[in-house]
Amino acid sequence: MAEVLKEIQERDLPEYESIQASGICSSDELRKLMVERERYEKKLIQSKKSIINYIEYIQFEKNTHKWVTEKENQLHCSLPDVKRSIIQRIIKLYRNGTQQFPQEERLWKSFIQFSKKSNPGQVSGIYEKMLGYHGDKDTVWCDYGLWAYEFTHQLKQVTEIFFRALKRHPASEVINLAFFDILIKETARITDVSNAIDLMERQLGLERAVVLYRNTKTKIKNVAYYLKLLERCEEPSYINCTVLLQKEIVEDLMKNFFAEPMVWDFLAQRELRGYNMIDLQEVTVQQVAELQERQMETDEVNIPHESIWKSRSLKLRIELCFKVYEKAVVALPTEAMWSYFINAMLDLNHDIKSEGDVKRHCLAKAFNMGHKSQLMSIVHYQALVEMLLKSPNGLQQVEIILQEALECKKSEANKIYELWMQVYSKTGNQSKFYEIFCRANNELGVTKCIDLWHLAIKFYEAYSEEHGKKLMVILQEAAKQIHPEFATFRAYYLEYTMRNESLAKARELYDEMCQMPPPCLDLHKKMIEIELQAKTKSTPTSRLRLCYENAVHYFGKTNTDVWIDLLKFERDMGDLKLVSVIYDRAKSTLDPELVDSFIAEYSLLKVLE
Amino acid sequence: MSLFVFDTSGNQDLLKTDSLTAPKINKKQRQVISEKETSSLSSFAAELKNEESDGEKEQYDFFGLPHPSVDISSIIENTLSVSRRKPTQVELEMDHVISMSDEAERKKKEPKPKLKKMIDLDHSDFNEFTGKRDESQIFKTDIQKEIAKSEMVPNLEQLKELPSRSEKKQRILNRIERSKTKGKKWFDMPATEVTEEIQNDLKILQMRSVLDPKHFYKKNDLKVLPKYFQIGTVQHSALDYYSERDVRKNKKHTLVDELLADTEAQKYIKRKNKEIVMMKQKYAQRKAMKKMKKLKKNK
């Protein structure tokens, strides 16, 4: 191996000589550079090497290049040979690296990134090699095609790459979309249509795009792809020349995907943008041809907008959009469609500087219809309720709406009740709040209403001065429930008792609640906290130890934290001798997969001591 | 004019058969769609236009919602952030492609920075503060992934001793492991699972010498059915159409089925079978006669 290294170093000698001759650095610095390089080379000639070795070396060389450039600027000299040899070394490293680790996509990408800047002529060759290994990824093909489009001025090369890509991935949305995009772009680029040949070319480009679209129609079944195509055609520079294509796509969408809410949503949004369906349907081949002729005569760059799309006022557009949504929810009475509908109306109401009345009216109408259809989601109900509360005498309406919603949405009744309670908690109406809370519990059963209990406790906590007794009753009731999720209330109950009554009472309560199933970790933690706060020198540690032991007893199998807490306690306040005993106990009690993390934590504890 | 090589002639029937099949429409939906496609929208548009010219000052019913002057943007914001559909992976990729292609177009137009070929290097990604390049972030090793590769004994601390096997048991396990393939020299040919169908096929292969009287095979190297074998599948090419016309259609799933379908072979096998039965009968008769004679003599 040594002789290989020697040879490599000897080959680099001219470079060092020219550095030395130029006098940009001292001999010490030069030796340092040589040593560093030797270190990297050594790693690479070993049989066991990783990609990181290559990356580090490449980065080092790049930094060296930067250093040389800076020196050049400082001393006003030029060292093209040195820089060239550095770059050649980098390229060599990339070549060897990609040969050794062809599966590393990152290295290939880095190589391409590097070559794009310093050696663009080689990029397509690198892509070709990379595709030999990574041809199964459609994004790589796509990158290649787009690079070719950027770099060359000939469309032919680009199209050939895309044809190859499509042969390999005929159903890839990404490749098809990129190809389509480039075809359209090339068409739109030809703006000077005074020449007959250019016009023909433009016509041909459009036809290619159409053929591509028709071809993908047989292969791709993803609606999103077609919507993206249509969106692309709507770009201001392509909107007029692609009219016929748009017509075809819209017709196909209506035929094949009318059951998709996304399609309806998109079409309605198109109306809002001013691209009307009727205008599109009335467009004929002849009209487009006429337009082009006119364009040739007048030599204008852009076709006047009104010739295809009639200009409409915003109000009219909004109402047309609303009309489409109305149709959509009739055709597709699903929750998803309604969600799109109401979201669109909400979007409209973001900006109400112009036509605010119409927009708000549409939103209100949509909410009203949605409520009647019984398919509105809870999120939208919430928005509706919040909005209604902002208007005078909205409360009665909210009550009516929620009552009706409750009847039709049986499966999500608990959420509606929650909404209802939130309304009263906002208005501060305690008696009604409690009434709804009781009603929900009676109708749904306690286990389904955990969120409501949380809400109720939060509410009464805020009003604890006026309704302290009621809070106590609710807490007692919550502590009695045996559903596991109710266990968290016990900790709160304990804290509340401690705050309002005495420590003795809290201890009594704790002893009582420990016994009750299901076990609750928060309860023990809370009691430990209380004991720590109340701790005076006179009280023994036995009470505290009891809490810790309880926690370990119930949760020692699945939780490492309880053990660590106990160990901390014994170390700081309790008996130091017990620590090792507890450690052994923990190791044998914990689940096998938790033991490792426990030991790591324990050793950390010892270090931090 | 660049030559555009779309293979339209080969594609024509593909175009006719859309793979997209339109979903089933019920009566109501059909009505809605046909309504949409006909002039209802256009008439509506005209209607709206008239309305617009008629009464500009119209009173709108807000169904109890607050007047537009009341600000509700925060409610809208909150609701939309929850209920808006999250884009799928493919959609994100497509968005990325579109932005990339726009960028490519932009770069194509603007003049390229003048870097001397093979001499200058772009140092824009160098971070002056950290002294590192942006690339180094991409090549960071994923520690979690590396750790997952290691073969640690999961609950080492709980165990009294390291897990080990006796030599005898290890030998048995090794044997089982070895018997799964034929070995490295045979490129690890696996022991294929033998189903009834495959077993029948293997038997046919072993007895192939009797199937065709005009064909000679060397004798088998194995007297039992093989344990290590693989079954390949012929991948047909489009050119095969001419060379094996009508053959592929008649191909059966297994060798046995094929034999059963072949009348010529059936006939031959039946005849042979009959001959053998006859010969056996004759031999049995002769043996019986011999025995009788012997009995008589000894009497």
Interface residues (C-beta under 8 A of the other chain):
Chain A: I51 I52 I55 Q59 K62 N63 H65 K66 T69 P80 K83 R84 I87 Q88 R106 S110 Q113 K117 S118 N119 T139 C142 D143 L146 W147 Y149 E150 Q154 L155 K156 T159 F163 E173 V174 L177 A178 D181 I182 K185 I197 M200 E201 L204 R208 V211 R214 N215 K217 T218 K219 K221 N222 A224 Y225 K228 R232 D252 M254 K255 N256 F257 F258 A259 N276 M277 I278 Q281 R312 S313 K315 L316 E319 L320 K323 V324 K327 V330 A331 L332 S339 Y340 I342 N343 L346 D347 N349 H350 I352 G356 D357 V358 K359 R360 H361 L363 A364 K365 F367 N368 S377 V379 H380 Q382 A383 E386 M387 L388 K390 S391 G394 Q397 K587 S588 P592 E593 V595 D596 I599
Chain B: M1 S2 L3 F4 V5 F6 T8 N11 L14 L15 T17 D18 S19 L20 T21 A22 P23 I25 K28 Q29 V32 I33 E35 K36 E37 S39 L41 S42 F44 A45 L48 K49 E52 Y60 D61 F62 F63 G64 L65 P66 H67 P68 S69 V70 I72 S73 I75 I76 N78 T79 L80 V82 S83 R84 R85 T88 V90 E91 E93 M94 V97 I98 M100 S101 A104 E105 K107 K108 L115 K116 K117 M118 I119 D120 L121 D122 H123 F126 K132 R133 E135 S136 I138 F139 T141 M152 P154 N155 L156 E157 Q158
